[in-house]
Amino acid sequence: MAKPRVKIKFDERGLKKAVQKAAEKTARGMASDLTRALNGLTPTYQGRPLDEVKQAVQSTWKRHSGGGSITDPELTEFAEKIASGGRVEVRAK
């Protein structure tokens, strides 16, 4: 008896679009988690020396981004806002 032949077709553009959408959703979720975690530092680090706040921001960023790094300008901006009692917002690119 002959084996039936199976023909598989897939939409490559559709697959790429689905992967892109999933990646964007993951990035938005990570940005939201980072925003919450960094804003959680404010009560402890408000009014503290900038270097101390920067270390806390960097550590928190690394922990909540799966080991990712943050640029120095972003690190300084977030640390200054936290030290002054402000809020930060991390946005997915």
PyMOL commands that set and color helices and strands:
alter all, ss='L'
color gray80, all
select helices_A, chain A and resi 12-39+42-45+50-64+72-83
alter helices_A, ss='H'
color red, helices_A
deselect
rebuild
show_as cartoon
